[in-house]
């Protein structure tokens, strides 16, 4: 799917931002990524609220293979093929995917704040290297 096709596809949903990502595009609205367009297809963000809808349509979660295993990404599910021909219903699914992405964003932990007070003391690079060397020498002596 190319960028122009995706813009047309989401016309009933509203304006979207489409950025290059992996082997395709990341699709976002209001600064929140809610869909992926990859070689394998179009995937919408899903959660416990929306996954039953995807399952009812026979959709599967996004997955990819590494050398060692197949990884299943349960947070993105394949868009049912019939929705490519129904732009109004696709817009409803897109709104649900955006809502799922927003819920996931809220669930994420806020980044840890720095504790007030003195920062941890760091050794100067030369001192740290000297300390490592002396520790290494001491380890060698104990082995002998």
Secondary structure, DSSP 4 states (H G I P E B T S, - for coil): --HHHHHHHTTTT---EEEEETTEEEEEETTEEEEEEETTEEEEE--TTTHHHHHHTT--EEEEE-SS-EEEEEEEEEPPGGGGG-HHHHHHHHHHHHHHHHHHHHHSPPPPPPPSSPPPP---HHHHHHHHHHHHHHHHHHH-
